[in-house]
Amino acid sequence: MTLPHGRPPAREAGPELLVLAKWEEFTGWLLAHTSRWPKSARFTLCQRVQNAALDVAEMLVVARYEPRARVRTLRRCNLTLERMRLLLRLARAAGVMPPAGFESAMRGLDETGRMLHGWRERAERETPRRGRERSPDLAAPARLSSTAARGPGGRAP
């Protein structure tokens, strides 16, 4: 397979492609694994875990292609990963998820979370924040005029 000119291979393309590829692989495994959960959990925990995994995939695509929304989207994505961790712990405690599957899921979430954190930190460094630079008139504290410094009746306090 040949790559178009100017397009780097996936390993050199940046963290966003690596996170997206890793999440796609993990989501495939998770969807196959959760579909084998007992029917009693399929419409509660299973559905929520699957929806959260698909939401993360969608948010990663948005973060990749919408630079203005990148940092905010990556933060939301991280929050969704935390929700998934909670749901999977609940599934494990309820006996719905076997120990080996739980361990694999947590490792996948942890690895993706670390990659996501690195991408978010890089995006935060590259994105200038509004209001970070102070205008010259805000840099020094405002001085009170001589009349404002006086108390009522024009007397100094």
LUMKOLNU-420446 format. One record per atom (N, C-alpha, C): residue number from 1; z, x, y. Coordinates in steps of 0.001 Angstrom, whole numbers, plus 500000, padded with zeros to 6 digits. Layout:
! residues N
(atom NUM; (Z; X; Y))
...
//
This chain:
! residues 157
(atom 1; (500000; 500840; 498831))
(atom 1; (500000; 500000; 500000))
(atom 1; (500000; 500888; 501236))
(atom 2; (499104; 500629; 502137))
(atom 2; (499054; 501408; 503368))
(atom 2; (499649; 500594; 504503))
(atom 3; (500302; 501296; 505385))
(atom 3; (500935; 500652; 506534))
(atom 3; (499993; 500700; 507733))
(atom 4; (500010; 499674; 508568))
(atom 4; (499206; 499723; 509789))
(atom 4; (499631; 500908; 510651))
(atom 5; (498692; 501397; 511454))
(atom 5; (498995; 502539; 512322))
(atom 5; (500121; 502188; 513277))
(atom 6; (501048; 503112; 513444))
(atom 6; (502139; 502916; 514383))
(atom 6; (503314; 502146; 513822))
(atom 7; (503205; 501680; 512607))
(atom 7; (504306; 500914; 512017))
(atom 7; (505042; 501792; 511016))
(atom 8; (506344; 502060; 511268))
(atom 8; (507080; 502938; 510367))
(atom 8; (507434; 502231; 509060))
(atom 9; (507673; 503003; 507993))
(atom 9; (508134; 502400; 506740))
(atom 9; (509472; 501697; 506964))
(atom 10; (509843; 500786; 506078))
(atom 10; (511048; 499973; 506249))
(atom 10; (512301; 500818; 506435))
(atom 11; (512449; 501916; 505711))
(atom 11; (513654; 502742; 505823))
(atom 11; (513768; 503412; 507191))
(atom 12; (512650; 503554; 507900))
(atom 12; (512663; 504201; 509203))
(atom 12; (512514; 503195; 510344))
(atom 13; (512431; 501941; 510035))
(atom 13; (512112; 500933; 511042))
(atom 13; (513305; 500491; 511871))
(atom 14; (514495; 500815; 511490))
(atom 14; (515656; 500429; 512269))
(atom 14; (516600; 499549; 511484))
(atom 15; (517795; 499367; 512027))
(atom 15; (518828; 498643; 511285))
(atom 15; (518501; 497185; 511041))
(atom 16; (517719; 496587; 511935))
(atom 16; (517451; 495158; 511758))
(atom 16; (516675; 494866; 510479))
(atom 17; (515713; 495713; 510134))
(atom 17; (514965; 495480; 508896))
(atom 17; (515818; 495763; 507665))
(atom 18; (516667; 496771; 507760))
(atom 18; (517533; 497082; 506626))
(atom 18; (518522; 495945; 506374))
(atom 19; (519109; 495414; 507434))
(atom 19; (520057; 494308; 507288))
(atom 19; (519338; 493093; 506726))
(atom 20; (518168; 492802; 507265))
(atom 20; (517403; 491638; 506814))
(atom 20; (517018; 491763; 505338))
(atom 21; (516561; 492939; 504932))
(atom 21; (516177; 493149; 503528))
(atom 21; (517395; 493033; 502610))
(atom 22; (518510; 493638; 503030))
(atom 22; (519726; 493578; 502223))
(atom 22; (520223; 492145; 502098))
(atom 23; (520186; 491401; 503218))
(atom 23; (520673; 490021; 503188))
(atom 23; (519767; 489135; 502338))
(atom 24; (518481; 489374; 502407))
(atom 24; (517535; 488593; 501602))
(atom 24; (517820; 488796; 500115))
(atom 25; (518053; 490037; 499731))
(atom 25; (518380; 490347; 498337))
(atom 25; (519705; 489690; 497936))
(atom 26; (520716; 489825; 498792))
(atom 26; (522030; 489253; 498501))
(atom 26; (521963; 487727; 498421))
(atom 27; (521228; 487107; 499324))
(atom 27; (521128; 485640; 499334))
(atom 27; (520465; 485136; 498059))
(atom 28; (519446; 485822; 497597))
(atom 28; (518813; 485443; 496333))
(atom 28; (519811; 485475; 495182))
(atom 29; (520601; 486556; 495129))
(atom 29; (521621; 486660; 494083))
(atom 29; (522656; 485552; 494232))
(atom 30; (523116; 485305; 495457))
(atom 30; (524170; 484317; 495695))
(atom 30; (523702; 482902; 495348))
(atom 31; (522485; 482553; 495749))
(atom 31; (521971; 481214; 495439))
(atom 31; (521866; 480997; 493935))
(atom 32; (521403; 482018; 493223))
(atom 32; (521312; 481900; 491758))
(atom 32; (522704; 481791; 491141))
(atom 33; (523645; 482545; 491672))
(atom 33; (525006; 482556; 491123))
(atom 33; (525734; 481234; 491402))
(atom 34; (525649; 480741; 492636))
(atom 34; (526385; 479523; 492988))
(atom 34; (525780; 478284; 492331))
(atom 35; (524517; 478339; 491964))
(atom 35; (523922; 477174; 491299))
(atom 35; (524520; 476946; 489911))
(atom 36; (525215; 477950; 489379))
(atom 36; (525869; 477820; 488068))
(atom 36; (527327; 477399; 488183))
(atom 37; (527805; 477177; 489398))
(atom 37; (529192; 476726; 489563))
(atom 37; (529349; 475328; 488983))
(atom 38; (530557; 474940; 488615))
(atom 38; (530781; 473604; 488056))
(atom 38; (530364; 472500; 489029))
(atom 39; (529971; 471394; 488440))
(atom 39; (529504; 470264; 489245))
(atom 39; (530569; 469793; 490240))
(atom 40; (531831; 469934; 489886))
(atom 40; (532916; 469485; 490763))
(atom 40; (532941; 470244; 492087))
(atom 41; (532413; 471465; 492103))
(atom 41; (532416; 472268; 493331))
(atom 41; (531048; 472354; 493984))
(atom 42; (530039; 471793; 493330))
(atom 42; (528682; 471965; 493818))
(atom 42; (528430; 471326; 495177))
(atom 43; (529068; 470207; 495452))
(atom 43; (528791; 469508; 496704))
(atom 43; (529832; 469796; 497773))
(atom 44; (530746; 470710; 497496))
(atom 44; (531735; 471090; 498502))
(atom 44; (531581; 472578; 498791))
(atom 45; (532259; 473398; 498020))
(atom 45; (532227; 474841; 498259))
(atom 45; (530833; 475433; 498089))
(atom 46; (530164; 475060; 497037))
(atom 46; (528847; 475622; 496747))
(atom 46; (527864; 475352; 497888))
(atom 47; (527814; 474119; 498316))
(atom 47; (526872; 473752; 499384))
(atom 47; (527201; 474486; 500682))
(atom 48; (528474; 474605; 501001))
(atom 48; (528866; 475308; 502234))
(atom 48; (528529; 476797; 502166))
(atom 49; (528781; 477418; 501031))
(atom 49; (528464; 478840; 500867))
(atom 49; (526960; 479053; 500977))
(atom 50; (526191; 478217; 500298))
(atom 50; (524739; 478361; 500346))
(atom 50; (524201; 478136; 501758))
(atom 51; (524696; 477107; 502447))
(atom 51; (524244; 476849; 503815))
(atom 51; (524600; 477999; 504747))
(atom 52; (525791; 478556; 504583))
(atom 52; (526200; 479683; 505424))
(atom 52; (525296; 480894; 505180))
(atom 53; (524961; 481154; 503924))
(atom 53; (524080; 482280; 503604))
(atom 53; (522705; 482085; 504237))
(atom 54; (522184; 480878; 504173))
(atom 54; (520883; 480601; 504781))
(atom 54; (520962; 480654; 506308))
(atom 55; (522080; 480227; 506873))
(atom 55; (522280; 480327; 508326))
(atom 55; (522268; 481783; 508777))
(atom 56; (522906; 482650; 508013))
(atom 56; (522914; 484071; 508354))
(atom 56; (521486; 484619; 508328))
(atom 57; (520714; 484249; 507325))
(atom 57; (519326; 484714; 507250))
(atom 57; (518542; 484273; 508492))
(atom 58; (518715; 483032; 508893))
(atom 58; (518017; 482535; 510085))
(atom 58; (518486; 483268; 511340))
(atom 59; (519789; 483500; 511464))
(atom 59; (520312; 484192; 512639))
(atom 59; (519811; 485635; 512711))
(atom 60; (519663; 486291; 511564))
(atom 60; (519147; 487656; 511558))
(atom 60; (517709; 487697; 512062))
(atom 61; (516925; 486709; 511690))
(atom 61; (515544; 486644; 512182))
(atom 61; (515538; 486412; 513694))
(atom 62; (516378; 485509; 514170))
(atom 62; (516468; 485248; 515611))
(atom 62; (516897; 486518; 516347))
(atom 63; (517903; 487220; 515830))
(atom 63; (518388; 488440; 516474))
(atom 63; (517303; 489509; 516525))
(atom 64; (516471; 489546; 515516))
(atom 64; (515412; 490557; 515493))
(atom 64; (514329; 490272; 516517))
(atom 65; (513976; 489005; 516688))
(atom 65; (512821; 488682; 517521))
(atom 65; (513158; 488159; 518914))
(atom 66; (514421; 487937; 519216))
(atom 66; (514809; 487478; 520552))
(atom 66; (515829; 488440; 521147))
(atom 67; (515350; 489483; 521834))
(atom 67; (516263; 490511; 522354))
(atom 67; (517327; 489982; 523308))
(atom 68; (517010; 488977; 524094))
(atom 68; (517987; 488449; 525048))
(atom 68; (519159; 487763; 524359))
(atom 69; (518918; 487219; 523186))
(atom 69; (519967; 486502; 522451))
(atom 69; (520574; 487365; 521348))
(atom 70; (520169; 488621; 521277))
(atom 70; (520544; 489463; 520138))
(atom 70; (522053; 489636; 519971))
(atom 71; (522743; 490079; 520999))
(atom 71; (524172; 490367; 520864))
(atom 71; (524937; 489097; 520525))
(atom 72; (524650; 488023; 521235))
(atom 72; (525343; 486750; 520985))
(atom 72; (525067; 486260; 519566))
(atom 73; (523831; 486377; 519121))
(atom 73; (523460; 485928; 517779))
(atom 73; (524127; 486788; 516707))
(atom 74; (524205; 488075; 516929))
(atom 74; (524858; 488956; 515950))
(atom 74; (526351; 488674; 515865))
(atom 75; (526961; 488311; 516985))
(atom 75; (528379; 487920; 516940))
(atom 75; (528562; 486635; 516140))
(atom 76; (527682; 485659; 516363))
(atom 76; (527743; 484402; 515602))
(atom 76; (527518; 484679; 514113))
(atom 77; (526628; 485594; 513830))
(atom 77; (526329; 485962; 512453))
(atom 77; (527563; 486569; 511788))
(atom 78; (528258; 487427; 512510))
(atom 78; (529481; 488034; 511982))
(atom 78; (530538; 486970; 511712))
(atom 79; (530647; 486003; 512594))
(atom 79; (531597; 484907; 512387))
(atom 79; (531243; 484107; 511129))
(atom 80; (529972; 483894; 510906))
(atom 80; (529534; 483167; 509708))
(atom 80; (529844; 483975; 508445))
(atom 81; (529718; 485296; 508516))
(atom 81; (530101; 486128; 507369))
(atom 81; (531591; 485974; 507064))
(atom 82; (532409; 485904; 508115))
(atom 82; (533848; 485704; 507905))
(atom 82; (534130; 484350; 507269))
(atom 83; (533400; 483322; 507691))
(atom 83; (533552; 481997; 507083))
(atom 83; (533173; 482049; 505608))
(atom 84; (532119; 482803; 505292))
(atom 84; (531700; 482931; 503895))
(atom 84; (532781; 483629; 503072))
(atom 85; (533396; 484658; 503646))
(atom 85; (534479; 485347; 502920))
(atom 85; (535595; 484372; 502584))
(atom 86; (535958; 483551; 503553))
(atom 86; (537004; 482555; 503329))
(atom 86; (536598; 481571; 502231))
(atom 87; (535383; 481045; 502303))
(atom 87; (534921; 480077; 501303))
(atom 87; (534892; 480689; 499905))
(atom 88; (534476; 481936; 499809))
(atom 88; (534430; 482583; 498501))
(atom 88; (535840; 482856; 497960))
(atom 89; (536775; 483193; 498845))
(atom 89; (538165; 483349; 498386))
(atom 89; (538714; 482018; 497878))
(atom 90; (538388; 480931; 498579))
(atom 90; (538821; 479605; 498129))
(atom 90; (538191; 479256; 496781))
(atom 91; (536912; 479584; 496624))
(atom 91; (536233; 479318; 495350))
(atom 91; (536865; 480125; 494230))
(atom 92; (537230; 481353; 494507))
(atom 92; (537882; 482187; 493484))
(atom 92; (539252; 481626; 493132))
(atom 93; (540013; 481222; 494158))
(atom 93; (541352; 480669; 493915))
(atom 93; (541290; 479362; 493135))
(atom 94; (540228; 478591; 493335))
(atom 94; (540065; 477318; 492631))
(atom 94; (539530; 477523; 491210))
(atom 95; (539205; 478755; 490855))
(atom 95; (538701; 479033; 489515))
(atom 95; (537227; 478700; 489345))
(atom 96; (536538; 478468; 490436))
(atom 96; (535115; 478119; 490387))
(atom 96; (534253; 479358; 490225))
(atom 97; (534708; 480452; 490796))
(atom 97; (533921; 481689; 490795))
(atom 97; (534595; 482710; 489886))
(atom 98; (533853; 483272; 488948))
(atom 98; (534443; 484280; 488056))
(atom 98; (534769; 485566; 488825))
(atom 99; (535739; 486345; 488322))
(atom 99; (536149; 487573; 489027))
(atom 99; (535002; 488556; 489286))
(atom 100; (534131; 488749; 488323))
(atom 100; (533029; 489706; 488510))
(atom 100; (532077; 489238; 489607))
(atom 101; (531787; 487947; 489636))
(atom 101; (530924; 487396; 490682))
(atom 101; (531574; 487491; 492049))
(atom 102; (532880; 487263; 492085))
(atom 102; (533614; 487354; 493344))
(atom 102; (533555; 488773; 493890))
(atom 103; (533783; 489738; 493016))
(atom 103; (533748; 491141; 493449))
(atom 103; (532365; 491521; 493962))
(atom 104; (531330; 491120; 493256))
(atom 104; (529967; 491422; 493702))
(atom 104; (529657; 490764; 495042))
(atom 105; (530084; 489530; 495198))
(atom 105; (529833; 488810; 496452))
(atom 105; (530553; 489483; 497611))
(atom 106; (531792; 489868; 497401))
(atom 106; (532552; 490515; 498477))
(atom 106; (531962; 491868; 498843))
(atom 107; (531487; 492592; 497854))
(atom 107; (530844; 493886; 498149))
(atom 107; (529567; 493685; 498959))
(atom 108; (528784; 492673; 498587))
(atom 108; (527559; 492377; 499340))
(atom 108; (527858; 491948; 500767))
(atom 109; (528871; 491104; 500938))
(atom 109; (529263; 490676; 502281))
(atom 109; (529774; 491849; 503103))
(atom 110; (530576; 492702; 502472))
(atom 110; (531130; 493849; 503179))
(atom 110; (530024; 494802; 503641))
(atom 111; (529096; 495099; 502744))
(atom 111; (528012; 496014; 503101))
(atom 111; (527158; 495442; 504231))
(atom 112; (526833; 494171; 504122))
(atom 112; (526040; 493539; 505178))
(atom 112; (526816; 493496; 506485))
(atom 113; (528108; 493203; 506405))
(atom 113; (528942; 493177; 507606))
(atom 113; (528984; 494522; 508309))
(atom 114; (529066; 495594; 507547))
(atom 114; (529075; 496928; 508136))
(atom 114; (527740; 497230; 508824))
(atom 115; (526663; 496883; 508165))
(atom 115; (525340; 497109; 508757))
(atom 115; (525159; 496269; 510023))
(atom 116; (525608; 495050; 509952))
(atom 116; (525514; 494138; 511090))
(atom 116; (526329; 494659; 512269))
(atom 117; (527513; 495180; 511976))
(atom 117; (528369; 495725; 513026))
(atom 117; (527681; 496897; 513736))
(atom 118; (527065; 497780; 512966))
(atom 118; (526342; 498913; 513554))
(atom 118; (525192; 498453; 514432))
(atom 119; (524459; 497459; 513965))
(atom 119; (523338; 496919; 514741))
(atom 119; (523853; 496291; 516030))
(atom 120; (524951; 495542; 515922))
(atom 120; (525504; 494883; 517110))
(atom 120; (526001; 495909; 518124))
(atom 121; (526668; 496959; 517667))
(atom 121; (527140; 497991; 518589))
(atom 121; (525977; 498661; 519295))
(atom 122; (524924; 498955; 518562))
(atom 122; (523739; 499570; 519165))
(atom 122; (523109; 498633; 520180))
(atom 123; (523034; 497355; 519838))
(atom 123; (522448; 496372; 520756))
(atom 123; (523302; 496225; 522015))
(atom 124; (524620; 496293; 521867))
(atom 124; (525503; 496191; 523032))
(atom 124; (525337; 497392; 523950))
(atom 125; (525134; 498571; 523389))
(atom 125; (524907; 499766; 524217))
(atom 125; (523573; 499690; 524951))
(atom 126; (522567; 499118; 524295))
(atom 126; (521229; 499057; 524883))
(atom 126; (521056; 497912; 525870))
(atom 127; (521911; 496898; 525788))
(atom 127; (521786; 495736; 526654))
(atom 127; (522706; 495886; 527850))
(atom 128; (522143; 495958; 529064))
(atom 128; (523026; 496040; 530233))
(atom 128; (523745; 494715; 530436))
(atom 129; (525022; 494824; 530730))
(atom 129; (525802; 493611; 530969))
(atom 129; (525704; 493221; 532427))
(atom 130; (525695; 491925; 532658))
(atom 130; (525717; 491434; 534028))
(atom 130; (527111; 491608; 534595))
(atom 131; (527178; 491998; 535841))
(atom 131; (528457; 492106; 536505))
(atom 131; (529180; 493400; 536218))
(atom 132; (528572; 494296; 535439))
(atom 132; (529236; 495551; 535128))
(atom 132; (529278; 496455; 536359))
(atom 133; (528149; 496524; 537077))
(atom 133; (528120; 497318; 538298))
(atom 133; (528635; 496458; 539447))
(atom 134; (529525; 497011; 540206))
(atom 134; (530092; 496268; 541325))
(atom 134; (529281; 496566; 542574))
(atom 135; (529079; 495573; 543369))
(atom 135; (528373; 495789; 544627))
(atom 135; (529304; 496524; 545578))
(atom 136; (528757; 497259; 546567))
(atom 136; (529595; 498061; 547458))
(atom 136; (530645; 497235; 548195))
(atom 137; (530325; 496006; 548553))
(atom 137; (531299; 495214; 549288))
(atom 137; (532451; 494751; 548392))
(atom 138; (532282; 494807; 547074))
(atom 138; (533360; 494431; 546171))
(atom 138; (534141; 495642; 545665))
(atom 139; (533595; 496836; 545917))
(atom 139; (534225; 498037; 545387))
(atom 139; (535571; 498318; 546057))
(atom 140; (535660; 498098; 547353))
(atom 140; (536920; 498350; 548061))
(atom 140; (537623; 497025; 548318))
(atom 141; (538946; 497031; 548305))
(atom 141; (539644; 495773; 548591))
(atom 141; (539376; 495347; 550031))
(atom 142; (539313; 494065; 550214))
(atom 142; (539038; 493530; 551546))
(atom 142; (540225; 493787; 552459))
(atom 143; (539922; 494155; 553696))
(atom 143; (540982; 494379; 554680))
(atom 143; (541180; 493110; 555472))
(atom 144; (542379; 492857; 555789))
(atom 144; (542676; 491691; 556616))
(atom 144; (542404; 492040; 558074))
(atom 145; (541833; 491127; 558772))
(atom 145; (541622; 491365; 560199))
(atom 145; (542975; 491382; 560891))
(atom 146; (543015; 491924; 562078))
(atom 146; (544288; 492049; 562785))
(atom 146; (544903; 490682; 563058))
(atom 147; (544080; 489656; 563258))
(atom 147; (544649; 488331; 563494))
(atom 147; (545108; 487700; 562190))
(atom 148; (544429; 487992; 561096))
(atom 148; (544833; 487419; 559814))
(atom 148; (546093; 488089; 559299))
(atom 149; (546318; 489373; 559721))
(atom 149; (547502; 490085; 559261))
(atom 149; (548763; 489561; 559942))
(atom 150; (548586; 488902; 561057))
(atom 150; (549745; 488354; 561746))
(atom 150; (550144; 487046; 561123))
(atom 151; (551335; 486730; 561196))
(atom 151; (551847; 485488; 560650))
(atom 151; (551544; 484329; 561585))
(atom 152; (552127; 483163; 561330))
(atom 152; (551896; 482008; 562173))
(atom 152; (552390; 482285; 563591))
(atom 153; (551673; 481775; 564506))
(atom 153; (552043; 481969; 565904))
(atom 153; (551632; 483318; 566449))
(atom 154; (550858; 484098; 565683))
(atom 154; (550360; 485366; 566159))
(atom 154; (551357; 486497; 566030))
(atom 155; (552478; 486284; 565410))
(atom 155; (553493; 487332; 565235))
(atom 155; (553248; 488115; 563934))
(atom 156; (553570; 489357; 564000))
(atom 156; (553466; 490190; 562808))
(atom 156; (554589; 489811; 561850))
(atom 157; (554357; 489776; 560567))
(atom 157; (555397; 489391; 559613))
(atom 157; (556521; 490371; 559503))
//
